[in-house]
Amino acid sequence: MSSTLVGLHAAEEFVRRDDAAGTLYVSGKNKRLAAIVEQARRRGLRVESVGQAELARIGGGAARYVVVVAAGAGGAKRPADLKEFLAGLKSEHAMVVLLDGVTDPHNLGAIIRSADQFAAELVVIPSRRSAHETQTVARTSAGAIVHVPLLEVTNIVQAMQELKEGGFWVYGADAAGSPAHTQKLTGRVALVLGSEGAGLGRLVREKCDEISSIPTAGHVDSLNVSVAAGILMYEVRRQQGALTSGH
């Protein structure tokens, strides 16, 4: 199974990996691209120079300089399902992020970027009524999509139940919840964030163990979902003692 990564950020992250395998398609020249190509060749990766039209075709119309077609290895290991994920999970302070109908690919990409920064073990999205892995998502994630395991499921509520059975406590994000910093966000934590407009669905909300909010002092109704996700991920890792000053 292969995946396609578009852009300089994604390519830089890809060629840094020891297990990178695949082909780089490049068009044009600049110093940053030259450094990527040099590192790719050192790792024994195939590099092909193509025209701009061909690069755009390979990259789904969004490519300017480089497209990576990653074969098998070269990205975060993605579990086949939650059963496989839970079977291989060793940490008692794991964090999983579930997205209940986030449809904007820019938001999904930004959430994946934060998931990488705060070392989330998994991001879960529904197979329907959701943004999926696209070139826009890859670009917005600034290459983080290479590092963050992403799992599609048919039913978010069922996924929440499976995580509970695997020792996770599930927190849904909503402005009507308890302030996150007053909750005990330790142990195995699953964060659930709802869609950009409607928020958490009724069944999803009912399945949550607790509802978490982020105290704010502004004038608009709520935070963007990707911003809220980043803040909540930070709070989980802060309480778990997983953050260091040196990153």
C-alpha positions as a printed Julia matrix, in Angstrom:
247×3 Matrix{Float64}:
   0.0    0.0     0.0
   1.39   3.42   -0.96
   0.55   6.98    0.02
   1.2   10.3    -1.69
   2.79  13.25    0.09
   2.93  16.68   -1.48
   5.18  19.62   -0.68
   8.58  20.48    0.71
   7.6   20.04    4.39
   6.27  16.54    3.85
   9.23  15.54    1.69
  11.74  16.83    4.27
  10.1   14.8     7.03
   9.87  11.73    4.82
  13.54  11.59    3.8
  14.64  11.96    7.44
  13.11   8.62    8.32
  15.4    5.61    8.52
  12.65   3.41    7.09
  11.79   5.68    4.15
  10.91   3.78    0.97
   9.43   5.18   -2.2
   9.96   7.61   -5.06
  10.43  11.38   -5.14
   9.07  13.18   -8.19
  10.58  16.65   -8.48
  10.13  19.66  -10.74
  12.01  22.94  -10.7
  14.98  23.96   -8.59
  15.73  25.69   -5.31
  18.15  25.14   -2.44
  15.61  23.47   -0.2
  14.56  21.01   -2.89
  18.2   20.27   -3.72
  18.87  19.36   -0.07
  15.86  17.04   -0.05
  17.0   15.31   -3.24
  20.53  14.9    -1.88
  19.29  13.27    1.32
  16.88  11.06   -0.62
  19.7    9.77   -2.8
  21.86   9.11    0.25
  19.08   6.92    1.58
  18.85   5.07   -1.7
  15.47   6.47   -2.66
  14.47   6.79   -6.29
  14.34  10.39   -7.59
  12.69  11.3   -10.88
  12.66  14.72  -12.55
   9.33  15.42  -14.24
   7.58  18.36  -15.85
   5.21  20.59  -13.9
   2.14  19.11  -15.56
   3.19  15.56  -14.66
   4.02  16.6   -11.09
   0.57  18.17  -10.76
  -1.01  14.99  -12.08
   0.84  12.79   -9.58
   0.09  15.18   -6.74
  -3.57  15.65   -7.53
  -3.17  19.13   -8.98
  -1.6   20.73   -5.91
   2.11  20.11   -6.37
   4.71  22.77   -7.12
   8.12  21.25   -6.4
   7.95  17.71   -5.06
   5.63  14.74   -4.64
   6.59  11.64   -2.65
   4.97   8.33   -3.42
   5.76   6.41   -0.25
   5.68   2.63   -0.55
   4.93   0.6     2.55
   7.49   1.93    5.02
   8.38   5.57    5.29
   5.48   6.75    7.39
   3.9    6.23   10.75
   2.82   2.63   11.2
  -0.93   2.63   10.85
  -2.92  -0.06   12.62
  -5.48  -2.0    10.64
  -8.06  -1.36   13.34
  -8.39  -0.4    17.0
  -8.02  -4.01   18.1
  -4.53  -4.09   16.58
  -3.71  -0.66   18.03
  -4.74  -1.64   21.55
  -2.94  -4.98   21.35
   0.32  -3.2    20.6
  -0.12  -0.28   23.03
   2.26  -0.42   26.0
   1.94   3.07   27.51
  -0.41   3.68   30.42
  -0.31   7.41   29.58
  -1.4    7.23   25.96
  -3.44   9.87   24.15
  -5.84   9.26   21.27
  -7.71  12.01   19.4
 -11.07  11.22   17.79
 -12.74  13.62   15.36
 -16.52  13.52   15.09
 -17.23  15.02   11.68
 -14.39  17.52   11.14
 -14.89  18.28    7.46
 -12.41  21.07    6.71
  -9.12  19.54    5.45
  -7.2   22.54    6.82
  -8.54  21.78   10.29
  -7.67  18.11    9.96
  -4.14  18.98    8.83
  -3.68  21.41   11.72
  -4.94  18.83   14.22
  -2.5   16.25   12.84
   0.3   18.79   13.2
  -0.6   19.3    16.88
  -0.95  15.55   17.35
   2.65  15.19   16.2
   3.86  17.98   18.49
   2.18  16.4    21.51
   2.97  12.81   20.5
  -0.58  11.51   20.24
  -0.5    7.78   19.67
  -3.39   7.86   17.18
  -5.86  10.13   15.39
  -9.22   8.53   14.56
 -11.62   9.82   11.91
 -14.93   8.44   10.61
 -15.05   7.04    7.1
 -18.1    9.19    6.31
 -18.9   12.89    6.86
 -15.29  13.78    7.54
 -12.22  15.25    5.89
  -9.79  12.55    4.79
  -6.12  12.33    3.91
  -5.65  14.67    0.95
  -2.85  16.83   -0.36
  -4.39  19.83    1.42
  -4.3   17.9     4.69
  -0.7   16.87    4.05
   0.39  20.44    3.31
  -1.46  21.92    6.27
   0.08  19.34    8.59
   3.53  20.68    7.55
   4.8   17.14    7.09
   3.42  15.8    10.37
   1.17  13.4     8.51
   4.29  11.31    7.91
   4.63  10.75   11.65
   1.08  10.51   13.02
  -0.89   7.25   12.71
  -4.31   8.0    11.21
  -7.12   5.46   11.4
 -10.49   5.54    9.66
 -13.39   3.81   11.4
 -16.98   3.24   10.35
 -18.44   4.26   13.7
 -16.94   6.77   16.15
 -19.23   5.67   18.99
 -18.09   2.08   18.61
 -14.47   3.26   18.51
 -15.01   5.09   21.79
 -16.37   1.89   23.35
 -13.37  -0.1    22.16
 -11.01   2.48   23.62
 -12.85   2.36   26.94
 -12.43  -1.4    26.99
  -8.73  -0.76   26.39
  -8.44   1.38   29.52
  -9.1    4.84   28.08
 -11.18   7.54   29.76
 -13.05   9.53   27.1
 -13.35  13.32   27.24
 -15.56  15.21   24.79
 -14.8   18.84   23.99
 -17.63  21.32   24.47
 -17.96  24.85   25.84
 -20.58  23.62   28.32
 -18.19  21.16   29.97
 -15.97  21.42   33.02
 -12.71  23.39   32.62
 -10.09  20.96   31.35
  -7.46  22.11   33.82
  -9.73  21.07   36.72
 -10.18  17.53   35.4
  -7.89  14.56   35.88
  -6.46  14.1    32.4
  -4.01  11.35   33.28
  -3.7    7.7    32.42
  -5.0    6.67   29.0
  -6.94   9.62   27.59
  -9.15   9.84   24.51
 -10.14  13.34   23.35
 -13.21  13.7    21.13
 -13.78  16.86   19.12
 -16.91  17.57   17.13
 -17.62  19.14   13.78
 -16.93  22.76   12.95
 -20.59  23.75   13.09
 -22.62  21.33   15.2
 -19.95  20.14   17.61
 -20.33  16.72   19.2
 -23.14  14.53   17.95
 -25.74  13.43   20.51
 -24.71   9.78   20.65
 -21.03  10.72   20.8
 -21.66  13.15   23.65
 -23.63  10.53   25.58
 -20.79   8.04   25.19
 -18.19  10.4    26.69
 -17.15   9.82   30.29
 -16.73  13.56   30.85
 -17.11  16.82   28.91
 -14.19  19.24   28.88
 -14.15  22.96   28.14
 -11.46  25.58   27.6
 -12.04  28.78   29.6
 -11.77  31.84   27.35
 -12.26  35.59   27.69
 -12.98  36.65   24.11
 -16.07  37.83   22.29
 -16.71  35.13   19.68
 -18.69  32.02   20.55
 -15.99  29.37   20.45
 -12.48  28.36   19.44
 -11.7   26.86   16.07
 -11.71  23.06   16.42
  -8.03  22.73   15.49
  -7.04  25.34   18.07
  -9.17  23.64   20.73
  -7.6   20.29   19.87
  -4.09  21.67   20.32
  -4.93  23.25   23.68
  -6.53  20.08   25.02
  -3.65  17.91   23.81
  -1.25  20.23   25.59
  -3.26  20.02   28.81
  -3.31  16.22   28.69
   0.44  15.99   28.23
   1.04  18.66   30.88
  -0.92  16.69   33.45
   0.74  13.46   32.4
   4.12  15.08   32.94
   5.16  14.34   29.38
   6.34  17.82   28.4
   9.94  19.02   28.57
  11.36  22.47   28.03
  13.73  21.29   25.33
  11.07  19.51   23.14
